[in-house]
């Protein structure tokens, strides 16, 4: 190829081929004797180990999650009780917390506060009863901080028992945990 004026430098076509051929030989030399990646057997072994670990860990993890959800429901109920007592003292009027034993739900009358006891069994409730069949009961907080008193027992899925007691004179709310 003849050189023309105004062009810097041209490389002959033969040299381009030589460079490409040289590069491919260089890359072959780089990877010769080295294997990259994993074999199918190695991948299957890792997958088997992961499956085994998940089989051992996942059930306990799910149980822990469920147990913590149940504990959170108890804490939420205690918080609602304390809020109801506080509201009775602050507003100088009685506040009733209605508990539907059969449905496992509760609600503070006149407020948006309500909730349920999912995953918990209600046991041995002692409340002020609204009806003869003891389906619905109340815990009443008075403006001086006292209450009608009451006791609610709960059992979670592991057999642990919680007993919430509301003192009559002081309206104090206590939680006792028994079992595992």
Order of alpha helices (4+ residues) and beta strands (2+ residues): alpha-alpha-beta-beta-beta-beta-beta-beta-beta-beta-beta
